[in-house]
């Protein structure tokens, strides 16, 4: 008998710091529960990582029933394109749109971001008029995906960035995220860039200089720079945060072949 695909997670602790806003719902999954097996074992929601399509479909159906809202899944490519969601995007058989962020003022649609070390960022207008979500790995973050999402949300509401609330979900933590000079240069931190304090030297590996990077801290800096001042963070590391009986999160950096979790936000 296959495993019960129902989610076994309780989002309350992962959503610590998410602002209570009128008419706005949010969720963050982990790997517990679900129908997937093997390296994707648990509640894998990614359909592009080699898992059995039937298992992914069962997990996604279980999530939709659990939340009572229709997620729109994106084809994420570490870019900065933002999709404005409409109900047609959630229809059965609709192709996954190519984007790394989504915003909507429609009710009943969830902006959904898949992650396994990259940073998920959820947004909501303080008055509950619109919501958004962004996939912020280091490439998308350096490329301006958060700024593009803020601009799209302000275009929807007619408001300002200061009227937005942002939440930074679990991601690879500073102790686990080792990077090279290409990442420093992408953030302008190789000289006297404002992001320099988010990188810690770690010596040399294979003749190359290495650093550890604070991905959530870099995102926080960029949000504040574009006018979003109310930013909260989950603070969990996807590589190293365990639960009783196993590891809580999917982590590409740790495991290579693995599943994907989802961060979602919607208007009720």
N, C-alpha and C positions, 0 to 999 in steps of 0.2 A: 504494500500500500504506500503511495507517495506521501511525503510529508504534507502536513497542513500548510497551505500557503499563507494563512492569516499572519499578519505582522505580530511579532511578540515583543515589540519595543513600546516603551512609554516615552513619548516625546517631551514630557514636561521638563526633565532635567537637561536635555539637549537644547531646549529653547529658553534656557535661563537668560534673562536679559532682553528677550523679545518684548517690545512694548505692547501693552494691551491697548488696542486701537478699535474704535467703533466699526463693526462690520468687516473686520479683517481676520482671516484665519491663516495659520502657518503650521508647518510640520517639518521634521527632519527625521529621516529613517536611519537605522543602522543595519547590521547584517543579521540580526536575530530573527527567527521565524523563517517563513518562506519555503518554496518548493525546490530551490536550486541545490545541486550537489556538486561534489568535486571541489576544484579551486574556487568556484563561485558559491560555495555552500552558504545557504541562508537566503536572505531577502534581496537577491540581486535584481536590480531594475534596469540594467544595461542590456540592450539587445545587440550590441556590437562587439562583445568581448568573448565570444565563443561558447556561451552557455546555450543549453537546449532552448529553442524558441518557445516550446510549450511551457517550460518552467518560468521563463521571463513573463510570458503572457499571463500565467496564473498569478504571479507576484503583482503585476501591474493591475490586474482585475481586483485582487484582494485590497490593494492600496486604495483604489477608487471607491470601492464599497466602504472601506473603513473611514475614509475622509468625507464621502458624500459629495465629491466635487470631481470634475474631469480634468486631469492633468494634460497639458500639451507638451510632448517630449520633443526636444530639439536635436538636431544633428550638430554637435558642438565641435569646433575646429580650432579653438584657442585664438579666436579673432575678437572683433569688437562690434560686430553687427548685432543690432537690437531689433527684435520682432515685436510688432504691435499685434497682440493676439485678438482673434475674432472666433466666434463659435464654429465657423467652418474649419478652423485648424484642429478642432477636437473630434471631427466626424470620423467614423470608422473608415479605414482605408486611406485617410488623408496622409500624404507623405510627410515625413518629419522635416520641418523647415530648417534650413541651414542658418544658424545663428548661435551666439553665445550668451544672449540675454533676451529676456522677454518682459514686456509691460502690458498691462491691460486695465481698462476701466470697466470691463464687462463683469457681470456677476456669474458665478458658477464655473469659471475657468481658472485653473491653477497654473501659474507660471512655475515650471519645474526645471531644476538644474541637477544633472548627474555629476557625481564626484567620487574620487577615490584618492585623495590627497590634495587636489586643487581646492581652492576656497570657494564655497557657495556664499553669496551675499544676497540677502533678502531686503526689499525696500517696501515701505508703505507711506503714503501721504498721511499726515497727522490727522486729517479729517476723514480718512478712509475712502477718498475719491478714486484712488488708483493704487496699484501694487506693481512690483517688479522683482525680478531675480536675475542674477548674473553669475556666470562661471568665470572665476578669476584665478586661473593658473598664472604663473609668472609672465608668460608671453602675453596673454590677454590683459593682464593688469598693467604691464608696461605699455601695451598698445592703446590703452584708454578705454577698456570696456566699461569700467565703473563710471567714468565721466559721460560716456555715451548713454548709459542707462539713466543717469540722473537727468541729462538733457531731454531724453524721451519722456520721462515721467513728468517733468515740468511742462513739456509741451502738451501732455494729456490734461493736466490739472489747471494750467494757466498760473500755477503758483511758482514758488522759488525753491531752491535747493534746501534752504533753512527749514522748510515745511516738511521735509522728508525724514523718516527714521530708517536707519540701516542696522542690520544684524549680520555679524560675521560668524559663519558656522564652523564646525570642526574641519581642520585641515592639517597638513603636515606641519609639525611644530618646529620652532627654531633649533632645537637640539638635533633634529633628524634631517633637516633640509640643507644638505651640502651642495654648494653651487660653485661654478667657475666664473672666470672674469667676464664671460659673455653676459651673464645675468647682471653683474654689477654695471656693466656698460649700458645695458638696456634701461636701467633705472637712473643713469647719470651719476652713479655713486663711485665710479672709478677715480673721479677727481674730488671736488668739494661739493657734490650734489647734496640736496636736502635729504636724500634717502640713505646717506652713508652710515648713519647710526643704526640702521637695521641689518647690517652685515657685520659678522664677527670673524676675523682671520683665524684660519685653522692650520696654517703652514702649507706645505706642498705635498701633492700626491702625483706620482708618475711625472715628476718634473714640472708640474703646473701648480700655481697658487690656488688655494681653495678657501672658501668661506662658508659659514652657515648663515642662512637668511631667515628673517622673520616675515613670512608671507602675510600673516594677518596684520602685522604692524605696518607693512608697506601699504596695504589696502586702507587701513585707518588713516594714514597720512594723506593719501590721495583723496579720500572722501572729504576730509576736513578742508583740503586745499580747494575743492570745488564747491564748498559751502554747506556740506552736510555735517552738522556738528553733533547730532544725537546718534552716536554709534555705540552699539554694544556688541559683545563677543562671547561666544560659547567657551572658547579657551581650551578645547580638547584637541589633542594630537591624534590624528588618524593612524599614525605609525605605531604609537606606543601606548595607547589607552586601552587597557584590558578590562574585561568583566569576568565575573566568576564563571569558570568553565571554558574560557577562550578569549579571543580578541574581539573587541566590539565593532571595529570598523573595517571595511575594505581599504586596502592600501596598495596602490600600484608600486610605490617606491619599495615597500617591504616585500611584496609577493610576486610582482610581475604579472602573471595571469591571475586575475581576480575580478570580483563583481563591482557594481556601482551602487552608491546610495543616492538618495534624492533629498533636496531641500525644495519646499514648495510654499507658495503664498497665494492667497486668493481673496476676492471680495465675497462675502457671504450673501 
